[in-house]
Amino acid sequence: MPAWISHSMKVLLSILLFIFSTAMLTAGLLFAFLTGWTFLKGVGAAALLVFWLITFGVLSRRLYHYLFHPPGEDQ
């Protein structure tokens, strides 16, 4: 498989993971607010926020590498 296809797939999958994590964070926060905020729901929301931040970091790193690094360089 050519390198540009591999890098494009990595970026695409990172975008899909970020969309999924954003949807899960939004749903988790809405559920917590609508059903009453408890300690356990707060811990779940915090865990979803950490997951969202990690996926944002992964996406931004891969997108930066895809756009601004020469094609011969590897991650």
PDB file of N, CA, C and O in Angstrom:
ATOM      1  N   MET A   1       0.849  -1.162   0.000  1.00  0.00           N
ATOM      2  CA  MET A   1       0.000   0.000   0.000  1.00  0.00           C
ATOM      3  C   MET A   1       0.905   1.239   0.000  1.00  0.00           C
ATOM      4  O   MET A   1       1.843   1.321   0.793  1.00  0.00           O
ATOM      5  N   PRO A   2       0.627   2.192  -0.880  1.00  0.00           N
ATOM      6  CA  PRO A   2       1.436   3.412  -0.903  1.00  0.00           C
ATOM      7  C   PRO A   2       1.339   4.180   0.415  1.00  0.00           C
ATOM      8  O   PRO A   2       0.345   4.094   1.135  1.00  0.00           O
ATOM      9  N   ALA A   3       2.394   4.926   0.706  1.00  0.00           N
ATOM     10  CA  ALA A   3       2.467   5.635   1.984  1.00  0.00           C
ATOM     11  C   ALA A   3       1.375   6.684   2.116  1.00  0.00           C
ATOM     12  O   ALA A   3       0.848   6.886   3.209  1.00  0.00           O
ATOM     13  N   TRP A   4       1.023   7.359   1.018  1.00  0.00           N
ATOM     14  CA  TRP A   4       0.025   8.418   1.128  1.00  0.00           C
ATOM     15  C   TRP A   4      -1.345   7.854   1.461  1.00  0.00           C
ATOM     16  O   TRP A   4      -2.136   8.513   2.135  1.00  0.00           O
ATOM     17  N   ILE A   5      -1.641   6.635   0.995  1.00  0.00           N
ATOM     18  CA  ILE A   5      -2.909   6.004   1.341  1.00  0.00           C
ATOM     19  C   ILE A   5      -2.906   5.619   2.818  1.00  0.00           C
ATOM     20  O   ILE A   5      -3.902   5.805   3.517  1.00  0.00           O
ATOM     21  N   SER A   6      -1.790   5.087   3.285  1.00  0.00           N
ATOM     22  CA  SER A   6      -1.685   4.708   4.688  1.00  0.00           C
ATOM     23  C   SER A   6      -1.844   5.922   5.592  1.00  0.00           C
ATOM     24  O   SER A   6      -2.569   5.861   6.585  1.00  0.00           O
ATOM     25  N   HIS A   7      -1.176   7.023   5.262  1.00  0.00           N
ATOM     26  CA  HIS A   7      -1.293   8.239   6.076  1.00  0.00           C
ATOM     27  C   HIS A   7      -2.701   8.823   5.988  1.00  0.00           C
ATOM     28  O   HIS A   7      -3.230   9.327   6.979  1.00  0.00           O
ATOM     29  N   SER A   8      -3.303   8.755   4.808  1.00  0.00           N
ATOM     30  CA  SER A   8      -4.663   9.268   4.660  1.00  0.00           C
ATOM     31  C   SER A   8      -5.648   8.462   5.492  1.00  0.00           C
ATOM     32  O   SER A   8      -6.562   9.023   6.095  1.00  0.00           O
ATOM     33  N   MET A   9      -5.466   7.161   5.526  1.00  0.00           N
ATOM     34  CA  MET A   9      -6.349   6.310   6.323  1.00  0.00           C
ATOM     35  C   MET A   9      -6.172   6.584   7.816  1.00  0.00           C
ATOM     36  O   MET A   9      -7.147   6.577   8.568  1.00  0.00           O
ATOM     37  N   LYS A  10      -4.938   6.825   8.245  1.00  0.00           N
ATOM     38  CA  LYS A  10      -4.700   7.150   9.653  1.00  0.00           C
ATOM     39  C   LYS A  10      -5.422   8.440  10.031  1.00  0.00           C
ATOM     40  O   LYS A  10      -6.044   8.521  11.091  1.00  0.00           O
ATOM     41  N   VAL A  11      -5.338   9.444   9.166  1.00  0.00           N
ATOM     42  CA  VAL A  11      -5.999  10.714   9.443  1.00  0.00           C
ATOM     43  C   VAL A  11      -7.512  10.527   9.435  1.00  0.00           C
ATOM     44  O   VAL A  11      -8.200  11.049  10.312  1.00  0.00           O
ATOM     45  N   LEU A  12      -8.039   9.794   8.459  1.00  0.00           N
ATOM     46  CA  LEU A  12      -9.474   9.564   8.376  1.00  0.00           C
ATOM     47  C   LEU A  12      -9.997   8.816   9.604  1.00  0.00           C
ATOM     48  O   LEU A  12     -11.039   9.173  10.153  1.00  0.00           O
ATOM     49  N   LEU A  13      -9.281   7.793  10.029  1.00  0.00           N
ATOM     50  CA  LEU A  13      -9.709   7.049  11.211  1.00  0.00           C
ATOM     51  C   LEU A  13      -9.608   7.899  12.468  1.00  0.00           C
ATOM     52  O   LEU A  13     -10.431   7.762  13.374  1.00  0.00           O
ATOM     53  N   SER A  14      -8.609   8.778  12.535  1.00  0.00           N
ATOM     54  CA  SER A  14      -8.510   9.686  13.676  1.00  0.00           C
ATOM     55  C   SER A  14      -9.678  10.658  13.700  1.00  0.00           C
ATOM     56  O   SER A  14     -10.205  10.968  14.768  1.00  0.00           O
ATOM     57  N   ILE A  15     -10.088  11.143  12.532  1.00  0.00           N
ATOM     58  CA  ILE A  15     -11.241  12.043  12.453  1.00  0.00           C
ATOM     59  C   ILE A  15     -12.509  11.323  12.901  1.00  0.00           C
ATOM     60  O   ILE A  15     -13.312  11.882  13.648  1.00  0.00           O
ATOM     61  N   LEU A  16     -12.690  10.086  12.447  1.00  0.00           N
ATOM     62  CA  LEU A  16     -13.870   9.316  12.857  1.00  0.00           C
ATOM     63  C   LEU A  16     -13.861   9.027  14.354  1.00  0.00           C
ATOM     64  O   LEU A  16     -14.909   9.076  14.998  1.00  0.00           O
ATOM     65  N   LEU A  17     -12.688   8.725  14.916  1.00  0.00           N
ATOM     66  CA  LEU A  17     -12.593   8.494  16.350  1.00  0.00           C
ATOM     67  C   LEU A  17     -12.904   9.771  17.119  1.00  0.00           C
ATOM     68  O   LEU A  17     -13.551   9.717  18.165  1.00  0.00           O
ATOM     69  N   PHE A  18     -12.455  10.920  16.619  1.00  0.00           N
ATOM     70  CA  PHE A  18     -12.740  12.189  17.285  1.00  0.00           C
ATOM     71  C   PHE A  18     -14.233  12.502  17.233  1.00  0.00           C
ATOM     72  O   PHE A  18     -14.798  12.973  18.220  1.00  0.00           O
ATOM     73  N   ILE A  19     -14.877  12.246  16.095  1.00  0.00           N
ATOM     74  CA  ILE A  19     -16.325  12.464  15.989  1.00  0.00           C
ATOM     75  C   ILE A  19     -17.069  11.551  16.969  1.00  0.00           C
ATOM     76  O   ILE A  19     -18.007  11.984  17.638  1.00  0.00           O
ATOM     77  N   PHE A  20     -16.650  10.301  17.046  1.00  0.00           N
ATOM     78  CA  PHE A  20     -17.276   9.354  17.970  1.00  0.00           C
ATOM     79  C   PHE A  20     -17.087   9.799  19.417  1.00  0.00           C
ATOM     80  O   PHE A  20     -18.031   9.765  20.207  1.00  0.00           O
ATOM     81  N   SER A  21     -15.869  10.216  19.766  1.00  0.00           N
ATOM     82  CA  SER A  21     -15.617  10.627  21.149  1.00  0.00           C
ATOM     83  C   SER A  21     -16.368  11.916  21.493  1.00  0.00           C
ATOM     84  O   SER A  21     -16.801  12.090  22.632  1.00  0.00           O
ATOM     85  N   THR A  22     -16.526  12.821  20.524  1.00  0.00           N
ATOM     86  CA  THR A  22     -17.304  14.038  20.753  1.00  0.00           C
ATOM     87  C   THR A  22     -18.772  13.692  20.991  1.00  0.00           C
ATOM     88  O   THR A  22     -19.413  14.263  21.873  1.00  0.00           O
ATOM     89  N   ALA A  23     -19.297  12.763  20.208  1.00  0.00           N
ATOM     90  CA  ALA A  23     -20.691  12.344  20.386  1.00  0.00           C
ATOM     91  C   ALA A  23     -20.878  11.664  21.740  1.00  0.00           C
ATOM     92  O   ALA A  23     -21.884  11.894  22.411  1.00  0.00           O
ATOM     93  N   MET A  24     -19.926  10.837  22.145  1.00  0.00           N
ATOM     94  CA  MET A  24     -20.034  10.162  23.444  1.00  0.00           C
ATOM     95  C   MET A  24     -19.928  11.169  24.594  1.00  0.00           C
ATOM     96  O   MET A  24     -20.653  11.053  25.582  1.00  0.00           O
ATOM     97  N   LEU A  25     -19.041  12.145  24.475  1.00  0.00           N
ATOM     98  CA  LEU A  25     -18.919  13.162  25.519  1.00  0.00           C
ATOM     99  C   LEU A  25     -20.196  13.977  25.631  1.00  0.00           C
ATOM    100  O   LEU A  25     -20.673  14.243  26.734  1.00  0.00           O
ATOM    101  N   THR A  26     -20.749  14.372  24.499  1.00  0.00           N
ATOM    102  CA  THR A  26     -21.991  15.148  24.501  1.00  0.00           C
ATOM    103  C   THR A  26     -23.132  14.337  25.097  1.00  0.00           C
ATOM    104  O   THR A  26     -23.887  14.842  25.927  1.00  0.00           O
ATOM    105  N   ALA A  27     -23.260  13.089  24.680  1.00  0.00           N
ATOM    106  CA  ALA A  27     -24.327  12.235  25.207  1.00  0.00           C
ATOM    107  C   ALA A  27     -24.139  11.987  26.704  1.00  0.00           C
ATOM    108  O   ALA A  27     -25.112  12.000  27.458  1.00  0.00           O
ATOM    109  N   GLY A  28     -22.919  11.766  27.134  1.00  0.00           N
ATOM    110  CA  GLY A  28     -22.658  11.528  28.547  1.00  0.00           C
ATOM    111  C   GLY A  28     -22.976  12.739  29.405  1.00  0.00           C
ATOM    112  O   GLY A  28     -23.553  12.608  30.484  1.00  0.00           O
ATOM    113  N   LEU A  29     -22.599  13.921  28.925  1.00  0.00           N
ATOM    114  CA  LEU A  29     -22.900  15.136  29.690  1.00  0.00           C
ATOM    115  C   LEU A  29     -24.397  15.430  29.715  1.00  0.00           C
ATOM    116  O   LEU A  29     -24.937  15.833  30.745  1.00  0.00           O
ATOM    117  N   LEU A  30     -25.062  15.230  28.585  1.00  0.00           N
ATOM    118  CA  LEU A  30     -26.516  15.432  28.559  1.00  0.00           C
ATOM    119  C   LEU A  30     -27.219  14.458  29.500  1.00  0.00           C
ATOM    120  O   LEU A  30     -28.128  14.845  30.235  1.00  0.00           O
ATOM    121  N   PHE A  31     -26.803  13.204  29.475  1.00  0.00           N
ATOM    122  CA  PHE A  31     -27.392  12.205  30.362  1.00  0.00           C
ATOM    123  C   PHE A  31     -27.181  12.584  31.824  1.00  0.00           C
ATOM    124  O   PHE A  31     -28.098  12.487  32.640  1.00  0.00           O
ATOM    125  N   ALA A  32     -25.952  13.020  32.146  1.00  0.00           N
ATOM    126  CA  ALA A  32     -25.651  13.376  33.529  1.00  0.00           C
ATOM    127  C   ALA A  32     -26.462  14.585  33.978  1.00  0.00           C
ATOM    128  O   ALA A  32     -26.965  14.605  35.102  1.00  0.00           O
ATOM    129  N   PHE A  33     -26.597  15.582  33.126  1.00  0.00           N
ATOM    130  CA  PHE A  33     -27.357  16.779  33.511  1.00  0.00           C
ATOM    131  C   PHE A  33     -28.856  16.511  33.582  1.00  0.00           C
ATOM    132  O   PHE A  33     -29.534  17.029  34.468  1.00  0.00           O
ATOM    133  N   LEU A  34     -29.374  15.715  32.666  1.00  0.00           N
ATOM    134  CA  LEU A  34     -30.815  15.496  32.615  1.00  0.00           C
ATOM    135  C   LEU A  34     -31.314  14.526  33.682  1.00  0.00           C
ATOM    136  O   LEU A  34     -32.468  14.616  34.100  1.00  0.00           O
ATOM    137  N   THR A  35     -30.471  13.608  34.125  1.00  0.00           N
ATOM    138  CA  THR A  35     -30.919  12.615  35.105  1.00  0.00           C
ATOM    139  C   THR A  35     -30.426  12.913  36.516  1.00  0.00           C
ATOM    140  O   THR A  35     -30.680  12.139  37.439  1.00  0.00           O
ATOM    141  N   GLY A  36     -29.736  14.006  36.687  1.00  0.00           N
ATOM    142  CA  GLY A  36     -29.238  14.358  38.017  1.00  0.00           C
ATOM    143  C   GLY A  36     -27.768  14.026  38.165  1.00  0.00           C
ATOM    144  O   GLY A  36     -27.339  12.892  37.951  1.00  0.00           O
ATOM    145  N   TRP A  37     -27.015  15.032  38.532  1.00  0.00           N
ATOM    146  CA  TRP A  37     -25.561  14.898  38.621  1.00  0.00           C
ATOM    147  C   TRP A  37     -25.198  14.168  39.908  1.00  0.00           C
ATOM    148  O   TRP A  37     -25.577  14.604  40.994  1.00  0.00           O
ATOM    149  N   THR A  38     -24.465  13.058  39.798  1.00  0.00           N
ATOM    150  CA  THR A  38     -23.964  12.333  40.961  1.00  0.00           C
ATOM    151  C   THR A  38     -22.452  12.203  40.818  1.00  0.00           C
ATOM    152  O   THR A  38     -21.876  12.535  39.782  1.00  0.00           O
ATOM    153  N   PHE A  39     -21.828  11.714  41.876  1.00  0.00           N
ATOM    154  CA  PHE A  39     -20.369  11.555  41.847  1.00  0.00           C
ATOM    155  C   PHE A  39     -19.943  10.591  40.755  1.00  0.00           C
ATOM    156  O   PHE A  39     -18.989  10.861  40.025  1.00  0.00           O
ATOM    157  N   LEU A  40     -20.640   9.470  40.637  1.00  0.00           N
ATOM    158  CA  LEU A  40     -20.277   8.473  39.640  1.00  0.00           C
ATOM    159  C   LEU A  40     -20.464   9.003  38.220  1.00  0.00           C
ATOM    160  O   LEU A  40     -19.651   8.712  37.342  1.00  0.00           O
ATOM    161  N   LYS A  41     -21.501   9.759  37.987  1.00  0.00           N
ATOM    162  CA  LYS A  41     -21.708  10.357  36.669  1.00  0.00           C
ATOM    163  C   LYS A  41     -20.643  11.421  36.393  1.00  0.00           C
ATOM    164  O   LYS A  41     -20.222  11.597  35.249  1.00  0.00           O
ATOM    165  N   GLY A  42     -20.214  12.119  37.423  1.00  0.00           N
ATOM    166  CA  GLY A  42     -19.141  13.090  37.266  1.00  0.00           C
ATOM    167  C   GLY A  42     -17.827  12.430  36.898  1.00  0.00           C
ATOM    168  O   GLY A  42     -17.074  12.945  36.072  1.00  0.00           O
ATOM    169  N   VAL A  43     -17.550  11.279  37.519  1.00  0.00           N
ATOM    170  CA  VAL A  43     -16.342  10.528  37.179  1.00  0.00           C
ATOM    171  C   VAL A  43     -16.420  10.034  35.735  1.00  0.00           C
ATOM    172  O   VAL A  43     -15.430  10.082  35.005  1.00  0.00           O
ATOM    173  N   GLY A  44     -17.589   9.563  35.329  1.00  0.00           N
ATOM    174  CA  GLY A  44     -17.765   9.125  33.943  1.00  0.00           C
ATOM    175  C   GLY A  44     -17.587  10.264  32.962  1.00  0.00           C
ATOM    176  O   GLY A  44     -16.967  10.088  31.914  1.00  0.00           O
ATOM    177  N   ALA A  45     -18.123  11.428  33.287  1.00  0.00           N
ATOM    178  CA  ALA A  45     -17.969  12.590  32.418  1.00  0.00           C
ATOM    179  C   ALA A  45     -16.510  13.024  32.348  1.00  0.00           C
ATOM    180  O   ALA A  45     -16.025  13.408  31.284  1.00  0.00           O
ATOM    181  N   ALA A  46     -15.813  12.964  33.474  1.00  0.00           N
ATOM    182  CA  ALA A  46     -14.388  13.319  33.477  1.00  0.00           C
ATOM    183  C   ALA A  46     -13.576  12.335  32.636  1.00  0.00           C
ATOM    184  O   ALA A  46     -12.657  12.733  31.919  1.00  0.00           O
ATOM    185  N   ALA A  47     -13.920  11.053  32.727  1.00  0.00           N
ATOM    186  CA  ALA A  47     -13.226  10.048  31.916  1.00  0.00           C
ATOM    187  C   ALA A  47     -13.493  10.281  30.435  1.00  0.00           C
ATOM    188  O   ALA A  47     -12.581  10.157  29.617  1.00  0.00           O
ATOM    189  N   LEU A  48     -14.732  10.617  30.080  1.00  0.00           N
ATOM    190  CA  LEU A  48     -15.043  10.917  28.683  1.00  0.00           C
ATOM    191  C   LEU A  48     -14.312  12.172  28.208  1.00  0.00           C
ATOM    192  O   LEU A  48     -13.894  12.245  27.052  1.00  0.00           O
ATOM    193  N   LEU A  49     -14.157  13.149  29.081  1.00  0.00           N
ATOM    194  CA  LEU A  49     -13.419  14.356  28.724  1.00  0.00           C
ATOM    195  C   LEU A  49     -11.948  14.040  28.473  1.00  0.00           C
ATOM    196  O   LEU A  49     -11.357  14.560  27.526  1.00  0.00           O
ATOM    197  N   VAL A  50     -11.357  13.198  29.306  1.00  0.00           N
ATOM    198  CA  VAL A  50      -9.962  12.792  29.099  1.00  0.00           C
ATOM    199  C   VAL A  50      -9.825  12.036  27.781  1.00  0.00           C
ATOM    200  O   VAL A  50      -8.884  12.277  27.025  1.00  0.00           O
ATOM    201  N   PHE A  51     -10.752  11.128  27.500  1.00  0.00           N
ATOM    202  CA  PHE A  51     -10.738  10.394  26.230  1.00  0.00           C
ATOM    203  C   PHE A  51     -10.855  11.356  25.050  1.00  0.00           C
ATOM    204  O   PHE A  51     -10.178  11.185  24.036  1.00  0.00           O
ATOM    205  N   TRP A  52     -11.713  12.364  25.182  1.00  0.00           N
ATOM    206  CA  TRP A  52     -11.885  13.359  24.124  1.00  0.00           C
ATOM    207  C   TRP A  52     -10.607  14.157  23.905  1.00  0.00           C
ATOM    208  O   TRP A  52     -10.219  14.407  22.764  1.00  0.00           O
ATOM    209  N   LEU A  53      -9.950  14.559  24.989  1.00  0.00           N
ATOM    210  CA  LEU A  53      -8.704  15.311  24.874  1.00  0.00           C
ATOM    211  C   LEU A  53      -7.598  14.478  24.229  1.00  0.00           C
ATOM    212  O   LEU A  53      -6.805  14.998  23.443  1.00  0.00           O
ATOM    213  N   ILE A  54      -7.544  13.198  24.556  1.00  0.00           N
ATOM    214  CA  ILE A  54      -6.539  12.317  23.946  1.00  0.00           C
ATOM    215  C   ILE A  54      -6.805  12.174  22.453  1.00  0.00           C
ATOM    216  O   ILE A  54      -5.873  12.251  21.653  1.00  0.00           O
ATOM    217  N   THR A  55      -8.053  11.969  22.070  1.00  0.00           N
ATOM    218  CA  THR A  55      -8.354  11.833  20.638  1.00  0.00           C
ATOM    219  C   THR A  55      -8.103  13.136  19.896  1.00  0.00           C
ATOM    220  O   THR A  55      -7.702  13.109  18.733  1.00  0.00           O
ATOM    221  N   PHE A  56      -8.329  14.278  20.544  1.00  0.00           N
ATOM    222  CA  PHE A  56      -8.014  15.560  19.919  1.00  0.00           C
ATOM    223  C   PHE A  56      -6.513  15.686  19.687  1.00  0.00           C
ATOM    224  O   PHE A  56      -6.084  16.154  18.633  1.00  0.00           O
ATOM    225  N   GLY A  57      -5.718  15.273  20.662  1.00  0.00           N
ATOM    226  CA  GLY A  57      -4.264  15.313  20.513  1.00  0.00           C
ATOM    227  C   GLY A  57      -3.775  14.395  19.404  1.00  0.00           C
ATOM    228  O   GLY A  57      -2.904  14.770  18.620  1.00  0.00           O
ATOM    229  N   VAL A  58      -4.335  13.191  19.340  1.00  0.00           N
ATOM    230  CA  VAL A  58      -3.951  12.249  18.290  1.00  0.00           C
ATOM    231  C   VAL A  58      -4.318  12.794  16.909  1.00  0.00           C
ATOM    232  O   VAL A  58      -3.520  12.727  15.975  1.00  0.00           O
ATOM    233  N   LEU A  59      -5.528  13.330  16.791  1.00  0.00           N
ATOM    234  CA  LEU A  59      -5.972  13.877  15.517  1.00  0.00           C
ATOM    235  C   LEU A  59      -5.109  15.058  15.098  1.00  0.00           C
ATOM    236  O   LEU A  59      -4.691  15.132  13.942  1.00  0.00           O
ATOM    237  N   SER A  60      -4.836  15.972  16.002  1.00  0.00           N
ATOM    238  CA  SER A  60      -4.054  17.147  15.626  1.00  0.00           C
ATOM    239  C   SER A  60      -2.628  16.769  15.247  1.00  0.00           C
ATOM    240  O   SER A  60      -2.061  17.354  14.323  1.00  0.00           O
ATOM    241  N   ARG A  61      -2.043  15.807  15.939  1.00  0.00           N
ATOM    242  CA  ARG A  61      -0.683  15.369  15.603  1.00  0.00           C
ATOM    243  C   ARG A  61      -0.635  14.702  14.235  1.00  0.00           C
ATOM    244  O   ARG A  61       0.252  14.985  13.430  1.00  0.00           O
ATOM    245  N   ARG A  62      -1.591  13.817  13.975  1.00  0.00           N
ATOM    246  CA  ARG A  62      -1.597  13.127  12.687  1.00  0.00           C
ATOM    247  C   ARG A  62      -1.927  14.068  11.542  1.00  0.00           C
ATOM    248  O   ARG A  62      -1.352  13.952  10.460  1.00  0.00           O
ATOM    249  N   LEU A  63      -2.838  14.990  11.765  1.00  0.00           N
ATOM    250  CA  LEU A  63      -3.180  15.949  10.722  1.00  0.00           C
ATOM    251  C   LEU A  63      -2.007  16.873  10.434  1.00  0.00           C
ATOM    252  O   LEU A  63      -1.741  17.188   9.274  1.00  0.00           O
ATOM    253  N   TYR A  64      -1.306  17.308  11.462  1.00  0.00           N
ATOM    254  CA  TYR A  64      -0.124  18.151  11.269  1.00  0.00           C
ATOM    255  C   TYR A  64       0.942  17.390  10.493  1.00  0.00           C
ATOM    256  O   TYR A  64       1.547  17.927   9.565  1.00  0.00           O
ATOM    257  N   HIS A  65       1.169  16.139  10.877  1.00  0.00           N
ATOM    258  CA  HIS A  65       2.177  15.325  10.185  1.00  0.00           C
ATOM    259  C   HIS A  65       1.781  15.112   8.728  1.00  0.00           C
ATOM    260  O   HIS A  65       2.635  15.170   7.843  1.00  0.00           O
ATOM    261  N   TYR A  66       0.516  14.870   8.472  1.00  0.00           N
ATOM    262  CA  TYR A  66       0.037  14.635   7.103  1.00  0.00           C
ATOM    263  C   TYR A  66       0.192  15.884   6.241  1.00  0.00           C
ATOM    264  O   TYR A  66       0.531  15.782   5.062  1.00  0.00           O
ATOM    265  N   LEU A  67      -0.053  17.056   6.813  1.00  0.00           N
ATOM    266  CA  LEU A  67      -0.032  18.283   6.022  1.00  0.00           C
ATOM    267  C   LEU A  67       1.351  18.900   5.874  1.00  0.00           C
ATOM    268  O   LEU A  67       1.643  19.476   4.826  1.00  0.00           O
ATOM    269  N   PHE A  68       2.208  18.804   6.875  1.00  0.00           N
ATOM    270  CA  PHE A  68       3.420  19.607   6.886  1.00  0.00           C
ATOM    271  C   PHE A  68       4.730  18.835   6.863  1.00  0.00           C
ATOM    272  O   PHE A  68       5.793  19.456   6.840  1.00  0.00           O
ATOM    273  N   HIS A  69       4.698  17.523   6.869  1.00  0.00           N
ATOM    274  CA  HIS A  69       5.948  16.773   6.785  1.00  0.00           C
ATOM    275  C   HIS A  69       6.135  16.232   5.382  1.00  0.00           C
ATOM    276  O   HIS A  69       5.164  15.905   4.700  1.00  0.00           O
ATOM    277  N   PRO A  70       7.380  16.139   4.951  1.00  0.00           N
ATOM    278  CA  PRO A  70       7.641  15.567   3.614  1.00  0.00           C
ATOM    279  C   PRO A  70       7.157  14.118   3.544  1.00  0.00           C
ATOM    280  O   PRO A  70       7.135  13.415   4.554  1.00  0.00           O
ATOM    281  N   PRO A  71       6.776  13.684   2.358  1.00  0.00           N
ATOM    282  CA  PRO A  71       6.207  12.336   2.217  1.00  0.00           C
ATOM    283  C   PRO A  71       7.178  11.218   2.550  1.00  0.00           C
ATOM    284  O   PRO A  71       6.742  10.117   2.887  1.00  0.00           O
ATOM    285  N   GLY A  72       8.487  11.465   2.466  1.00  0.00           N
ATOM    286  CA  GLY A  72       9.462  10.405   2.753  1.00  0.00           C
ATOM    287  C   GLY A  72       9.659  10.152   4.221  1.00  0.00           C
ATOM    288  O   GLY A  72      10.134   9.079   4.593  1.00  0.00           O
ATOM    289  N   GLU A  73       9.314  11.094   5.073  1.00  0.00           N
ATOM    290  CA  GLU A  73       9.520  10.921   6.511  1.00  0.00           C
ATOM    291  C   GLU A  73       8.449  10.016   7.099  1.00  0.00           C
ATOM    292  O   GLU A  73       7.309   9.984   6.638  1.00  0.00           O
ATOM    293  N   ASP A  74       8.851   9.281   8.133  1.00  0.00           N
ATOM    294  CA  ASP A  74       7.899   8.408   8.805  1.00  0.00           C
ATOM    295  C   ASP A  74       7.608   8.985  10.183  1.00  0.00           C
ATOM    296  O   ASP A  74       8.359   9.818  10.689  1.00  0.00           O
ATOM    297  N   GLN A  75       6.507   8.532  10.786  1.00  0.00           N
ATOM    298  CA  GLN A  75       6.175   9.016  12.130  1.00  0.00           C
ATOM    299  C   GLN A  75       7.097   8.359  13.092  1.00  0.00           C
ATOM    300  O   GLN A  75       7.013   8.606  14.295  1.00  0.00           O
TER     301      GLN A  75
END
